[in-house]
């Protein structure tokens, strides 16, 4: 039954709490649906991926399922089971703690995956440690603050006392933002630093302007992984500090983990597109290369050796080089990195 005092609650209070709650739930379910579709597409398009990568995808999807399920249960509890009871709206239950833990655990798994990617791509040397240590420390601090926040909100048991956890929540959001920015920066520096090596592996060292287009596309895909999640973390922190006693920070908090899931799955599912684009680029390259250029340096690389007979075997050369390009894109996005083939530094 409705609480008698609920009729006196100002509209602005309802809009800034229940209204934002509903909007956040709407956005979270949309993003979860997008992630669900991408998971299905992933297993449909890439059945031959290794079990480690498949297990990673399933783990993230399972955590996001727990998060959205507990979010739905909390929404049903407030709007249906305790309809009109304002104390139920402001109460913090185990469902809220479960949402927080599941969402940030999902983010942590994705962040550690990217940290491993950066570590392996940099190969032996100090640079791999310079990039990955700050990322791992930020992610571990984020995980510790998540556990601290979950315990704290369970103890205070009311959103009216949420300001008591301001320092924990602020540090949690700041670490999330820093980790995402570090990942994007490290991926950019790593890929740009390996430009020459990647060109040689892909067989495009003779086409710097065109191979740069492919490498730039690969870099953009990598950086985009961290941009949306970093923005969500920043919005989360700003709204929490700038608009206390409201639920506006829910918009960043309850959608950010879905952005992690979707950004990672989008990268995995885009491998065929990038590989096909690379093959098309290679075809244009081979059709325009002067034959005497390839013949002038017969010992320079395997590509040049094959291409010395390009007038008679143009189709076989094209197939060989495009398969190398496709293989590189597949290994990069699937985590099967080419450490031994890319020199450090």
C-alpha positions, 0 to 999 in steps of 0.5 A, spaced: 500 500 500 502 507 498 505 510 503 501 516 506 507 521 505 508 519 498 503 524 495 507 530 498 514 528 495 515 534 490 516 532 482 523 534 482 525 529 487 521 524 483 524 526 477 531 526 479 531 519 483 525 514 480 525 518 473 533 517 472 532 510 475 527 508 469 532 512 464 538 508 466 534 502 466 532 503 459 539 505 457 542 499 460 537 494 457 538 496 450 546 496 451 545 489 454 540 487 448 546 489 443 551 485 447 547 479 447 546 480 439 554 481 439 555 475 443 551 470 438 554 473 432 561 472 435 559 464 436 556 464 429 562 468 425 568 465 429 566 458 431 574 456 431 576 461 436 580 458 442 577 456 448 580 461 452 577 467 448 570 464 448 571 463 455 572 470 456 566 472 452 562 468 456 565 470 463 563 477 461 556 476 458 555 472 465 557 478 469 553 482 465 547 478 465 547 478 473 548 485 473 542 487 468 538 481 472 539 484 479 537 491 476 531 489 474 529 485 480 531 492 484 526 496 479 521 491 480 521 491 488 521 499 488 516 500 482 511 494 483 512 490 490 513 497 494 509 501 489 508 508 493 513 507 498 518 512 498 523 509 503 523 503 499 526 507 493 531 510 498 533 503 501 539 500 499 539 492 499 543 486 497 541 487 489 544 494 489 551 491 491 550 485 487 549 490 481 555 494 483 560 488 484 557 484 477 558 491 473 565 492 475 568 485 475 566 485 468 569 492 467 575 489 470 576 483 466 576 487 460 581 491 462 585 486 464 584 483 457 587 489 454 593 490 459 595 483 456 594 485 449 598 491 450 604 487 454 604 481 449 604 486 443 610 490 446 614 484 446 621 483 450 623 490 453 622 495 459 616 499 454 611 493 456 612 494 463 611 502 463 605 501 459 602 495 463 604 496 470 600 503 471 594 499 467 594 493 472 595 498 478 589 502 476 585 496 475 586 493 481 585 499 485 578 500 482 577 492 484 579 494 491 574 500 491 569 496 488 569 491 494 569 497 499 563 501 496 559 494 496 561 493 503 559 500 505 553 501 501 550 495 505 552 497 511 549 504 511 543 501 507 540 508 505 541 512 499 540 518 504 547 516 507 551 515 500 555 521 501 559 518 507 562 513 501 564 519 497 571 518 497 571 511 496 566 512 490 570 518 487 577 514 487 573 508 484 570 512 478 577 516 478 581 509 477 576 507 472 577 513 468 585 513 468 585 505 467 581 507 460 585 513 458 591 509 459 589 503 455 587 507 449 594 511 450 598 505 450 594 502 444 596 508 440 603 508 442 604 501 441 601 500 434 604 507 432 611 504 434 610 498 431 608 501 424 614 499 420 614 492 423 607 491 421 608 493 414 613 488 413 609 482 416 603 485 412 607 485 406 605 492 405 612 496 406 612 498 399 606 502 399 607 506 405 601 511 404 596 505 403 599 501 408 598 507 413 591 507 411 590 500 414 594 501 420 590 507 422 584 504 421 587 498 426 589 504 431 582 507 431 579 501 432 583 500 438 583 507 441 575 507 440 575 501 445 577 506 451 574 512 449 566 511 450 568 507 457 572 513 459 567 518 458 562 514 462 566 514 468 568 521 467 560 522 467 559 518 473 564 521 477 562 528 475 554 527 476 556 524 483 560 530 485 556 535 482 549 533 483 548 530 490 542 527 493 540 525 486 540 518 482 543 522 476 550 518 476 546 512 475 546 514 468 554 513 468 554 507 473 549 502 470 551 503 463 558 503 463 559 496 464 555 494 458 559 499 454 565 495 456 562 488 453 560 492 447 566 495 445 570 488 446 565 484 442 565 489 437 572 489 436 572 481 436 566 481 431 569 486 426 575 482 424 572 479 418 571 487 416 578 489 417 581 483 414 576 484 407 578 491 407 585 489 407 585 484 402 581 490 397 587 495 399 592 489 397 589 488 391 589 495 389 596 495 391 599 489 387 595 492 381 599 499 381 606 496 383 611 497 378 614 490 376 621 493 376 621 495 383 620 488 386 625 485 381 630 490 384 631 487 391 630 480 390 633 478 397 629 484 401 623 479 403 619 473 402 614 478 399 619 481 394 621 474 392 614 471 390 613 478 387 619 477 382 615 473 377 608 477 378 607 478 371 606 470 371 603 469 378 599 476 380 593 472 382 598 467 387 602 473 390 595 477 391 592 471 395 599 470 399 599 477 401 592 478 403 592 472 407 598 474 411 594 481 412 588 477 414 592 473 419 595 479 422 588 482 423 585 476 426 591 474 431 591 482 433 583 482 435 583 475 438 589 475 442 594 471 438 599 476 438 605 476 434 610 478 439 616 474 436 615 477 429 614 484 432 621 487 434 621 490 441 622 498 441 
